[in-house]
């Protein structure tokens, strides 16, 4: 709320906070309001018109130039056609004349808050990558995840096992956490048995719980075209648990077969070095797994750039790809659809920091 009259501000805060249950922040300075609005998420901006230094209409114009998205209500005690036209011309969502009846204020604010939240939800992007073992996701999709992260999307990683067959569980779990830190991702760790991951339950239930929590708009997971049984079964379980997700992509593992046929290629030129950092987090595996060697990772990405542009790219088979905005730059070469026999359901793209501490969830089945 931007209001220089303290009596009016107290009244509005009492109605909105005391009766409406809203958390109200007040400032009398439009310049301060502009800084707060650009730096933090808000449900609604309520501003007076006549204020010293900057009018409410000038504030509204500055907010829209800065692409600040919350609904804006303009208030004034001096209603005139000029004010109303000016507010509407600058994309105000509502124009209110003082004194404002409490019930009218609450009805207006409730409706606009609901409208703003619905618009944010519609434009929200949340990405979930599902892998059978530690380092699977980092090898196949770390570059694409970093591209999503750079676009401000929320990134989550679900690793179904702790890789006991490839080393000590505690060590590999710690490595997964360090890799998630590099990627700026929220990490979900389950403890399904390495080499015995099922295509049905408990795998489907584990993935379903994380899907319900994360509510992803896109999923990355293993390809069915893989010689490792855990990878194939993870794919099958993910197809069931993620059957309502509009975008599903399959990444390439070192154990993928020649039948891996990608049709989506994401340029990762700006993210290759950080991808290598994420893979380097798996120190216990780097010396014993040739497929983790940086030269091989880079040469694979260099090869796929033939189809994706730039110098380096990651390749993905496309299971589903809803026509929505907000995708990393990619070059689709067609669409690969898994057949029901491969485990698919028959009915069936501001820079963020990747150095934030990852949120880690230990998932138990």
N, C-alpha and C positions, 0 to 999 in steps of 0.2 A: 504494500500500500504506500503510495506516494502522495502525501498530503501535508501542506505546510501549516494548516490550521489545527492546533493540537486538540482543541475541544472536539472538532469533527473527527479527528483521528481516533481519539479515545472512544467516541460513540461507535464508529465503524468497527474498531477492534473488539469492542464488547459484543456487538451483534454477531460478527463473524466468528469470533473465538468462543465467547460464552454461550451463545445460542446455537451457532452453526457447527461448533466443534472443529473449526479450521485453525491451523497454526499460522498466525498472522505476524509478519515482519513489517515494521513501519519505518520509513525514513521521510524527512521533510525536504531532502535534497535530490532533485531529479538526476544530477550527475552521478551521485552515489548509487541511485537506483539503477541507472544504466550499467554501471560496472557490475553490480550484483546480478542483474538479469543476464548479462553476457557470460558470467562465470559459473553460475549455479543453475540447477533445474528448478523451475517454478511451475505451479499449476495455473496461476492467474496473476496478472498485474493490474492493479486498480489505481488509477491516477487522477488527480485533480487537473484542471486546465490552467488556471491562473496561479502561477508560482514564480517566485523570484529566480532570475538566472536562466531558466528554461521553462517554457510552458509545457503543459501536458501534451499538446499536439506536437510540439517539437520533440519531446521525449518519445512519443509514439513513432514519429518518422525515423528517429535515430534507432529505435528498437528494430524496426522493419529493415532498415539498411544493414543492421548487424545480423540479420536473419535470426533474431530471437523468436522462438516459436510459440510461447504460451499465449493464450487469449488475453486481450487487453480491454478493460472497461474504462471509459473516459467519463469523469463526473464534473459537473459545474453547477454553481448556484446562479449563473447568469446565462440561462438557456437562450440560444439564438439560432437561427437557421445557419448562420456562418459557422458557428461552432460544430453543429451537427454534421454539416456537409464536410467540414475539415476533418472531423474524426473519421467519418466513413471513407473519405478519400484516402486517408492514411491507414486504412485497414483495421480500424477499431472493431471489436466484436460486439460492443454494446455502448450506448450513450445514455447516461443517467442524469436526471436533473435533481439537484438538491432542493429541499430536504428529501431524503430517500426513505421511503417506508421500510421498516425492518424486514417484513415478509417479502416485499418486492426485491430487496437487496439479496436476501438469502436464496430466493428462487432463481434469480439471475446468476448468482455466483455458482450455485450448485450445478446448474445446467452447463455453464461454460467450463467448469472444472471437469465435469464428465466428458464434455466434448474434447477438451485438450488431452485428457488421458487416453481416450479412444484413438485420437490421431497419433499420439506417441507410440501406442501399442501397434498400430497398423504399420508404422515406419520403423519398428524395432527390428534389429538384426542380432540373432544369437546363433552361434555356430557350435556344434558338438562334434568332436572327433572321437571315434570309438576304435580302440585297438585291442588285440588279444594280449600282447605282452609289452613290457617297457621297451621303448625305442621304436616300436612299429609305426606309430603316428608321426614321430619326429622324422623318420626316414622318408615316409611317403607323402606327408602333407604339411610339414612345418612351414614351408614357404608360403603356401596358400593361407594357412592360419595367420601368419604374420601380416599378409596382405589384408586379410579381414580386420586384424587388430589395428592396422594403420588407418583403416576407414572408420574406426570407432566402434566396431562390432564387439560384442561380448564373446569370449572364446572359452570353451570348456573342453577338457580332455577326460575321457573315461577309459582307463586301462583295466581290463578284466582280470588279469592275473599279475602276480608279483615276480614272475619269471624265475621260479625256483630251479628249473632245469638248467638255466643258464648262469646260475650264481646264487649268492645268498639273498634271500628275500628282503632283509632289512637294507642291504646295500643297494639293491636295484630299486627299492621303493624310494630311498633317499635320492638316487640318481633321477628318478622320475620327477620328484619335487623340484630338483635343481633345473631340470629341463623346462618344467612348467614356468619357473621363475623367469627363465630366458625368454620364453614365448609370451609372458604376461597372461597366462591362462589359469583358470580354476581347474584343479586336478581332482578327479574322483578315482580312488583306488579300490578295487575289489580284490578278493583273494580266491578266485576260482582256481582250480587245479591246472597248472601248466601242462600242456599236451592233452588234456582231457576236457577242454571246454565244450560244452554241449550246444547243439543247435536249438534246443528247446529250453525248458527250465532246468536250472535256475538262471541261465543266461538271459532269456527273454525278460524275466522279472527284474533282474539287475538293470538291464538297459532301460526298461520301461520306467523304473523309478527315477532314473537320472533324466530321462526325456521329460517326465512330468515335472521335475524340479527345474530344469534348465529351459524348457519350452523352446527348443531350437527352431529356427527358421531354415536351417541347413544342417545336413549331416554328412560327415566324411567317414568312411569305414573301409574295411578290406574288400578286395575283389573276390568273387567266387573262383576266378581263374588263378588258383594258387595251389601249390602242392602240399602246403601245411594244413592239416585238418583243423587246427584252432582258428586259422584265418577264414577258412570256408564256413565253419560253423558260426563264427562271429558275424560274418556277412549275413547268413541266413537268419540268425536271431535279430540282427539289426533291421532287416527288412520287415520283420513282424512288428517289433517294438516301435519302429519309425514309419509305419505304413501311412500315417496321416501327415507326414512332413513333406512339404512340396518340393524340396530340393535335396537330392541324395546323390552323392558322388563316391566312387570307389578309387582308392589310391593304389599305387604299385608297391608291392613288397619285394625284397630280394628273392623270395621264393615264388614270385608270380610266374605263370607259364607263358608260353608264346601266344596263348589265346587272349592275353590281356590286350584289349583293343581300345585305347583311350580316344575320346572325341572332344575332350575339353582340356585346354592347355593354359595354365596360369603363369604369366611372367613373374619371375621371382628375382630379377636382377638386383633390386634394392634390399632383398631379404636373404640372399644366399649366405652371407657371412654369419648372420644371426642363426640361421638354420644349422650351420656347421657348429656354432657354439652350443646349440641345444643338443646336438648329437654327441659332441665332445663331453657333455655332462655324464654320459654313460661310460665312465672311465674303465669300469671293470670289464666291459665288453669290447672296447675299441681295439685293444691289443690282440684279441683272440677271434674277432669277427672281421674278415676281409671286407665284407659289404659295408662296414662303417668307415672305411678309409676315405678321407676327404676327397682324394683324387677320383675315386669311383662315384661318390655323390655328385661331384661337380661335372664329371663327364656324362653321367646320366642326364642331369639337368641341361647340359649343353646339347645333348642329342635331341631332347624333346623341344628345345627352342626352335628347331626346324619348323615346327608347327605352331608355336606360340609366340613367336617374335622375340626380339631382344637377344640376349646371350644365354639366359638360363630360364628354364620353365619346369613346372611339374605337370604331370599328365594324369587325367582322371577319366574313368568310364562314367557315363551318365546313366543313372537309373531313372531319375526324374529331375526336371529342371523347370520349375514354374517361372513364368515370365514376370520377374520382379526386378526392380532396380537395386543397387547397393551390392554389386558383385565385384570382386577383384577383376582386374583387366584380364580377359581370357579370349581365346579364339576357339569357338566351338566348331568342330569339324563334322558334326552329325550327332546322332543320338544312339547310344547303345542301350538296349533294353534287356534286362535279364529275363529269361523265360521262366515260367512257373516251376519247371523242373530244376532250375538253378537256385530256387529258394525265394523267388520274388512273389509278391502278392499277385494273384490272378487279375485283380481289378486295377490292376494298375495299367546378384554378383554384389575434417579436423584431425589431425594425427594424434594417436594415443600412445602413451608410453608403455613399452613392453618390459619395463624394469620394476614394475610394482610387485610387491610380495604376493605370491600366489596363494589362493585359498585352496586348502587341501581337505578333501572329504574321504574318510575311510568308510567304504561301503561294505556292509556285511549282508550276505544273502541268507 
